[in-house]
Amino acid sequence: MRFISSSQIFSGKEFLVPNSVLVLNEKNVVCDILNHQDIGEHFIENYDGIITPGFINTHCHLELSHLKGTIPKHTGIVDFGLHVIKHRNDASIEFQLEMMYKADQEMKLQGIVAVGDISNNAHSINIKQQSSLYYHTFLELIGLNPDRADVVFHTGKQLLTEFRDAGISVSLAPHAPYSASLPLIEKIFLDCNSHNLPTTIHNQESEAENEFFASKTGDYVRLYDTLGISLNYFKPTCVSSLQTIAPAFNPNVRTLLVHNTFSKKEDVQLIQKNYASLFWCLCPNANLYIENTLPNFNLLNINLCQFTLGTDSLASNSQLSIIDEINQVLKYQPDFELGTLLKAATYNGAKFLGIDSNYGLIKQGKNCGINLIEGKKGSFTVSKLA
């Protein structure tokens, strides 16, 4: 048995009473939560910092790990995306696998225990099978032309079977409002609902996304022109991208909106009013890397949004570290409630992925991973205790 205590212990939902002690067995399962006075002081491992459950990274692109440092910063999402499309297959499969393995190991060292990972192919299967981290894979489907919804969906289901046969938790996900038609989004939500699985979608990562839906102008028109794809079928909706696609959501499906950098008050309130199973993922380092701006944290907070945290990919980040995402929020908004961020990093992420029966919460019977956060607010570091 191990008896572990610290200056503060955050359960995943709240800070425990002072002098709490975690009792772990040889498999790192939490057997009990006691008080210092119940145990001989010489048995207790005392730390100076904040003990938390293992972190949940709800948004990652493991497949893009080999692009680390290759894409210039602050290009904007369209040019970033064009670079990914052009160069993602330049490296050999062997090098891509090597970089995915290193990224997986990096997340482990950073106290991450579970990952919501975006995939477009089957290359990551072996890495995920061998990893000690829990992975849920979101197979990303792309197809803005509604006439192609059936074909794109069928292709996605074939790849899904490959992951499922390999024993990996998996579901389908639309890429983004500007790249997935309403019929395709509806098919994905119906499929996820029938299997009680989560889904996710990139949301309002740039102002150009809202402009595209409002008036069919701006950078996304340039994107499709560059790719040689006709937009004759696309009609502007005169409202934001999120307001356009929200009617295709199924309120019973756990859904993660990722980035939300340019979400406005009316977008947030629409979702909060109608979709109780929806979560908002913050990836501040990627926001700064690509668009050099951040979401309105206060807008999301005052509307009682369920936060999670993600790292995005090494193509848009220097490291895969949830504690560094927390530091980035606190750097720009020092008064942001630390407990809200810690809950986003632990319990909320586990709840979204549907793994809160074991992860995200320090509670008797759970093997959730135990992290120690040290240092000052805004410059925290993390290490794994169990």
N, C-alpha and C positions, 0 to 999 in steps of 0.2 A: 504493500500500500504506500501511496505518496500523499502527503498532506501539504497543500500548496495554498499560500496566501499572498496578498499584495496590499499596497496602499489603497487601491480600489479594485473591485471586481465588478465588471459589467456582464450581466447574465445573457445579453442578447436583446433584452427588452428594457432593462433598468439596472441601476447600480444596486448591488446588494448592501446590506447593513455592514457597517465597519466591523473589522475583525472576523469576517467570514473566512472559512477554510474549506477548500475543495478536497474531497477524498477521492483519489483515483486508484483503480486496481491495476494489475499488471498489464491489462489491455487498454489502459487509458480511458476506461469507462468511468463516468462520474458515479460513485457509489453513494455519496452523501454530501451534504453541505452543513458543516458544523461551525462552532464558534471557537475562538482561541482558548477560552476557558475550559472547553471540553477535552482538550488535547494537551499533552505535555509539550511545552514550548520547544524543547530540543528536537522534537519530531517534525516540526513545521519548516518547510522551505519558504522563507519570507523574501519577497521581492519589493522593490520600489518602482511602482509604475501602475499600469492598468491591465488587469487580466481580462481577456475577452474570449469568446468562442473563436474557432477558426474562421477565417474570412471566406466570403462567397463572392467570386468574380462573375457577375451575371452577364457580362458582355466582353467576349474576346474573339479574335480571329486567329487561331493557332496557325492556320494555313499560310498566313502572310508573314510569319516570323522571319523568313529569309530576306524580307525587304527592309529590315532595320537599317536606318540611316541612309537609305537610297532616295527617298522622296524629299524635296525641299520643304521647309516649313512655310506656312501662311500662304499656300497657293490657292486656297479655297477648295471646296469639296469637289467641284467639277474637274479641275485639273489634277487634283489628288486621285480621283477615280480613274481618269484617263491614264495616269501613270501606272496605277495598279493593273488595269486591263492590258496595257502594253508590255509590262515587264514581269508580271507574276509568274510566267512560265520560262523566263530566261535561264533560271538556275536549274541544275539537274535535280531529279527527284531525290537522289541521295543527299544532296545538300539541303533541300527543303526539309527532308525528314530529320536531318541532323539539327537544324535550327528549331524545328518543332520540339524535338526532345529537350534541347537546352531551355526552351521557353517553359516547357512543362516543369522542369527541375527548378527553374527560377521562381515560378509561382509557388512551388512547394516551400522553398526557402523563405518566401515572403509571407508565410502563414496562411496561404490560401488552401482550402480543403475541397472546394467544389467550384466548377466552372460551367457557365452557360456559353457554349462555343459555337460560332457561326462557321458552317462548312458549305463549300460548293462542289466538293468532290469527295472521294473515299480515301484520300491520302493519309488522313489523320487517324484512321481506324486502329492501326497497330500501336501507335503512341498511346492512344486512349485505353486500349486493352491492357497495356503493361503498366500504366500509371497508377500510383497510389491515390491520386486525386479522383474525385467523382466528377464525371463529365455528363452533361446533357447536351447533345448536339442539335442545333437548329439548322436544318437543311434549307438554305436560302434560295428562294425561287424568284426569277426575274422574267417579267413579260408584261409590258404596259399595253400591248395590243390585246383587247378583249377577245379577239378571234382566236388567239393562241392560248387561251386559258386552259383548255382541256389538255392540249399537248404538253404544256409546261407542267401542269399538275401531275399528269401521268408519268413523266420523266422523273419528277421529284419522288413519287411513290416508289419507283423502281430503286432509286438510290436509298431511300428510307429502309427498304427491305434488306439491303446490303448491310447497313449499320445495325439494324435490329437483329439480323442473323448472327452478327458478331458480338451480340450481348451488350450493345451500347444503347443507353437511353436516348431517344431521338424523336423529333417531331418536325413538321414543316413550318416554314416562316416566310412571309413576303419580305423582299429586300427593303423597299421604301415606297412611299406614296407615288413618287415620280417614276417608278420602275415596275410597279405591279398594278394590274387593272383591278377594278372592283370585283368582277367575276372571279378572278384568281384569288383575291383576298377572301372572298366568301367561301370558296372551296376549301381553302386552308383552314379557316375557322371551323367549318363544319367537320373537317377531318379531326382537328384537335379536340373538338367538343366530344366527338364520338368515342375518343380514346382517353378522355380526361387528361390531356397533355397541354403544356403551355406553348405559347408562341411569342414571337417578338418581331418588331419592325423598327428600322431607323426612322426617326421622326424629326422634321424641321431642323435639320443640321445646318442649313444655310437660309439666308433670306431669299435666295434665288428659288428655293423650293416653293415658297408661298407665292412668289411672283409668277411662277410657271402656271400654277393653278388659277391665279386671279386673272391673268391676261394672256397666257401662252406666249410670254416674252422672257428674255433674260438668258442666263447662263445654261439652263437645261435645254433650251432650244439649240444652243451651240453644241452641247454634248451630243445630242442626237444627230445633228448635222455632221459633226466630226466622225461619228460612228457610221454614217451613211444610212441611217434608219429614218424612214418617213414617219411624220407625225400627222398625216392627213386625217386619221381617225380621232385624234385627240381634240376635245373641246374644253376650253377653260370653264371653270365652275364659278368663278367670281367670289369664291371664299377660300380660306386657307386650305393647305393640303390635309391637315388633320380633320378639319370640319368636312372635307370631301370624303375621306375614307371611313370616318367613324361609323356611318350607317352599316358598313359591311362587317363590323366587329360583332362577335357573339359575347354578350355580357357574362356568360358562364365560363368563358375561357380565360385563364390567367394569361395576361398579355403584358409585355414589357415594351414601353416606348423608350427608344434609346437616343440620347443626346439632348433633344428638346431645347436646343440652343436658342431658337427663335420662336418658341411657343409664346403666345400672347394670353392675356387674361381670359378672353372669350374661349380660347382653345382649352385651357386648363379647366375652366368651370364647366364646359360642355362634358368633358370626360368624367370629371368628378361627380357630376350629377347622374350620369347614366351607366357608368361602368365601374362597379365596386371591385372587380377582380383585376383592375389595371394598375400597373406599377410604372414608375418613372425612373429610368436609369441615368445616372450622371457619370460622364467620362470626361472630367475637366481637362486632363492633360491632352487628350486627343482634340478636344474643342480648341484649345490654345494652339496646338500643333497645326491644325488644318485651317481654322477660320480666325484664329487669334482673338477669340472672344469666348465668353462663358454664358451659360444659361442664367436666367433670373432666379437665383436660389430662393429668395424671399417669396416670390410669386408662387412657387411650388409649395413652399413651406406653409404659408398662411392659408392655402387652400387644402391643407391636410393631405397632401399627396403621399402615397407610399413610395419612399425612395429606395433604390438599390444603387450599388456602385459597380462600375466596370472599368476595365483598362483599355478597351479597344485593342488594336493590334500593335505589334512592334514596328509596323510601317508608319504608325501615327503616334508613337510613344517611345520614350527612351528605356522604359522598363515596365514589367508587368507587376505592379505593386499597388494593392488597395490602400495601404497606409500612405503611399505617396499621393493617391487621389484625395484622401482625407486632408493631407497637408496642403494640397493645392486649394481646396475649398477654404480652409482656414487662413491661408495666405491672403486671399482676396476678400474674405469676410470673417475676420477674427472673432466676431461675436456670435457666429453660427453655433447653435447648440451641439456640443460634442456628442451627447447621448443620441441625438437624431442621426448623426453620421455613423456612429457605432452600430446602431440598430440597422441602418441601411447596409452596412458591411457584413452583417451577420444574420439576424433573424429574418429580416425582410427578404433578403436574397434567397434564403432557404425556403421561405414560404412561397415565393414565386416559383421556384423550381419544383416545389412539391416534395422537398426532402426534409422538412422541418420535424419529422418524426425522429431524426437522429442528428441533424446539423443545425447550426445557427443559434442554439440555446443551451446554456449551461444548466443542466437539470439532471436529476437522478436517473440513471439508466442510459444516458446518451454518451456516445463517443464522438463528440463534436469537434475535437481538436481544441487545444488551449494555447492561446497567444499571450505574449507579454509586450505591451506597448511602453516604451521608455522615452524620455526626453521631454522637451517643452512643446506646448501646444503650437502646431504649425511646423514643427521640425521633428515630429515623432519618428522613431524607428520601431521595428517589430522583430521579435524572435519567437520561435516555437518552444513551448515548454512541454507539450505532449501532442 
